[in-house]
Amino acid sequence: MSYVEELFDVRNRVYILTGGGGVLAGAIGEG
């Protein structure tokens, strides 16, 4: 698994756990 795939996998888990807030905040944080 590549770094990017692993990053998205973790982000998807955070998305599920937070109901979407974590991913949205992450996307904003990355600009």
Biopython code that builds the backbone (N, CA, C, O; Angstrom):
import numpy as np
from Bio.PDB.StructureBuilder import StructureBuilder

atoms = [
    (1, "MET", "N", (0.845, -1.193, 0.000)),
    (1, "MET", "CA", (0.000, 0.000, 0.000)),
    (1, "MET", "C", (0.885, 1.250, 0.000)),
    (1, "MET", "O", (1.822, 1.354, 0.792)),
    (2, "SER", "N", (0.587, 2.176, -0.875)),
    (2, "SER", "CA", (1.384, 3.394, -0.958)),
    (2, "SER", "C", (1.046, 4.348, 0.184)),
    (2, "SER", "O", (0.042, 4.182, 0.877)),
    (3, "TYR", "N", (1.897, 5.337, 0.363)),
    (3, "TYR", "CA", (1.700, 6.328, 1.422)),
    (3, "TYR", "C", (0.365, 7.055, 1.249)),
    (3, "TYR", "O", (-0.363, 7.281, 2.215)),
    (4, "VAL", "N", (0.061, 7.413, 0.008)),
    (4, "VAL", "CA", (-1.173, 8.151, -0.266)),
    (4, "VAL", "C", (-2.388, 7.287, 0.050)),
    (4, "VAL", "O", (-3.346, 7.752, 0.668)),
    (5, "GLU", "N", (-2.345, 6.029, -0.377)),
    (5, "GLU", "CA", (-3.457, 5.119, -0.096)),
    (5, "GLU", "C", (-3.645, 4.933, 1.401)),
    (5, "GLU", "O", (-4.770, 4.882, 1.898)),
    (6, "GLU", "N", (-2.532, 4.832, 2.111)),
    (6, "GLU", "CA", (-2.598, 4.665, 3.561)),
    (6, "GLU", "C", (-3.186, 5.912, 4.211)),
    (6, "GLU", "O", (-3.985, 5.820, 5.143)),
    (7, "LEU", "N", (-2.786, 7.073, 3.712)),
    (7, "LEU", "CA", (-3.291, 8.333, 4.247)),
    (7, "LEU", "C", (-4.802, 8.431, 4.056)),
    (7, "LEU", "O", (-5.527, 8.821, 4.971)),
    (8, "PHE", "N", (-5.274, 8.070, 2.851)),
    (8, "PHE", "CA", (-6.705, 8.119, 2.583)),
    (8, "PHE", "C", (-7.465, 7.101, 3.417)),
    (8, "PHE", "O", (-8.588, 7.364, 3.846)),
    (9, "ASP", "N", (-6.857, 5.933, 3.650)),
    (9, "ASP", "CA", (-7.498, 4.908, 4.473)),
    (9, "ASP", "C", (-7.717, 5.423, 5.888)),
    (9, "ASP", "O", (-8.794, 5.252, 6.459)),
    (10, "VAL", "N", (-6.695, 6.051, 6.449)),
    (10, "VAL", "CA", (-6.807, 6.630, 7.790)),
    (10, "VAL", "C", (-7.856, 7.732, 7.793)),
    (10, "VAL", "O", (-8.662, 7.830, 8.718)),
    (11, "ARG", "N", (-7.842, 8.547, 6.769)),
    (11, "ARG", "CA", (-8.795, 9.659, 6.685)),
    (11, "ARG", "C", (-10.225, 9.145, 6.588)),
    (11, "ARG", "O", (-11.139, 9.726, 7.174)),
    (12, "ASN", "N", (-10.418, 8.063, 5.854)),
    (12, "ASN", "CA", (-11.752, 7.477, 5.743)),
    (12, "ASN", "C", (-12.245, 6.982, 7.095)),
    (12, "ASN", "O", (-13.425, 7.116, 7.417)),
    (13, "ARG", "N", (-11.343, 6.412, 7.884)),
    (13, "ARG", "CA", (-11.719, 5.944, 9.226)),
    (13, "ARG", "C", (-12.102, 7.124, 10.106)),
    (13, "ARG", "O", (-13.080, 7.059, 10.850)),
    (14, "VAL", "N", (-11.335, 8.196, 10.020)),
    (14, "VAL", "CA", (-11.640, 9.400, 10.798)),
    (14, "VAL", "C", (-12.987, 9.965, 10.358)),
    (14, "VAL", "O", (-13.778, 10.412, 11.189)),
    (15, "TYR", "N", (-13.246, 9.943, 9.053)),
    (15, "TYR", "CA", (-14.517, 10.428, 8.504)),
    (15, "TYR", "C", (-15.690, 9.675, 9.114)),
    (15, "TYR", "O", (-16.694, 10.276, 9.497)),
    (16, "ILE", "N", (-15.556, 8.359, 9.203)),
    (16, "ILE", "CA", (-16.615, 7.530, 9.775)),
    (16, "ILE", "C", (-16.796, 7.852, 11.255)),
    (16, "ILE", "O", (-17.919, 7.988, 11.740)),
    (17, "LEU", "N", (-15.679, 7.970, 11.961)),
    (17, "LEU", "CA", (-15.733, 8.175, 13.414)),
    (17, "LEU", "C", (-16.313, 9.531, 13.777)),
    (17, "LEU", "O", (-17.008, 9.661, 14.785)),
    (18, "THR", "N", (-16.036, 10.539, 12.968)),
    (18, "THR", "CA", (-16.449, 11.903, 13.295)),
    (18, "THR", "C", (-17.689, 12.331, 12.516)),
    (18, "THR", "O", (-18.175, 13.448, 12.696)),
    (19, "GLY", "N", (-18.207, 11.457, 11.652)),
    (19, "GLY", "CA", (-19.362, 11.821, 10.850)),
    (19, "GLY", "C", (-19.022, 12.817, 9.750)),
    (19, "GLY", "O", (-19.916, 13.475, 9.219)),
    (20, "GLY", "N", (-17.747, 12.938, 9.399)),
    (20, "GLY", "CA", (-17.346, 13.790, 8.290)),
    (20, "GLY", "C", (-16.557, 15.018, 8.705)),
    (20, "GLY", "O", (-15.863, 15.610, 7.878)),
    (21, "GLY", "N", (-16.647, 15.412, 9.962)),
    (21, "GLY", "CA", (-15.979, 16.631, 10.411)),
    (21, "GLY", "C", (-14.470, 16.552, 10.302)),
    (21, "GLY", "O", (-13.818, 17.533, 9.944)),
    (22, "GLY", "N", (-13.909, 15.389, 10.609)),
    (22, "GLY", "CA", (-12.456, 15.235, 10.594)),
    (22, "GLY", "C", (-11.876, 15.411, 9.208)),
    (22, "GLY", "O", (-10.842, 16.057, 9.038)),
    (23, "VAL", "N", (-12.550, 14.828, 8.198)),
    (23, "VAL", "CA", (-12.040, 14.923, 6.833)),
    (23, "VAL", "C", (-12.164, 16.352, 6.323)),
    (23, "VAL", "O", (-11.256, 16.868, 5.672)),
    (24, "LEU", "N", (-13.279, 16.980, 6.618)),
    (24, "LEU", "CA", (-13.501, 18.349, 6.172)),
    (24, "LEU", "C", (-12.446, 19.269, 6.772)),
    (24, "LEU", "O", (-11.871, 20.103, 6.073)),
    (25, "ALA", "N", (-12.195, 19.115, 8.061)),
    (25, "ALA", "CA", (-11.178, 19.917, 8.733)),
    (25, "ALA", "C", (-9.800, 19.623, 8.150)),
    (25, "ALA", "O", (-8.986, 20.530, 7.979)),
    (26, "GLY", "N", (-9.541, 18.351, 7.847)),
    (26, "GLY", "CA", (-8.256, 17.965, 7.269)),
    (26, "GLY", "C", (-8.050, 18.590, 5.901)),
    (26, "GLY", "O", (-6.956, 19.062, 5.591)),
    (27, "ALA", "N", (-9.105, 18.598, 5.070)),
    (27, "ALA", "CA", (-9.005, 19.174, 3.738)),
    (27, "ALA", "C", (-8.742, 20.676, 3.820)),
    (27, "ALA", "O", (-7.945, 21.217, 3.053)),
    (28, "ILE", "N", (-9.412, 21.339, 4.746)),
    (28, "ILE", "CA", (-9.213, 22.780, 4.927)),
    (28, "ILE", "C", (-7.795, 23.043, 5.427)),
    (28, "ILE", "O", (-7.136, 23.982, 4.979)),
    (29, "GLY", "N", (-7.335, 22.216, 6.350)),
    (29, "GLY", "CA", (-6.006, 22.389, 6.920)),
    (29, "GLY", "C", (-4.906, 22.233, 5.885)),
    (29, "GLY", "O", (-3.864, 22.884, 5.968)),
    (30, "GLU", "N", (-5.148, 21.359, 4.900)),
    (30, "GLU", "CA", (-4.148, 21.129, 3.865)),
    (30, "GLU", "C", (-4.211, 22.183, 2.770)),
    (30, "GLU", "O", (-3.293, 22.287, 1.956)),
    (31, "GLY", "N", (-5.281, 22.962, 2.742)),
    (31, "GLY", "CA", (-5.420, 24.013, 1.764)),
    (31, "GLY", "C", (-5.662, 23.466, 0.389)),
    (31, "GLY", "O", (-5.803, 24.232, -0.565)),
]
sb = StructureBuilder()
sb.init_structure("model")
sb.init_model(0)
sb.init_chain("A")
sb.init_seg("    ")
for serial, (resi, resn, name, xyz) in enumerate(atoms, 1):
    if name == "N":
        sb.init_residue(resn, " ", resi, " ")
    sb.init_atom(name, np.array(xyz, "f"), 0.0, 1.0, " ", f" {name:<3s}", serial, name[0])
structure = sb.get_structure()
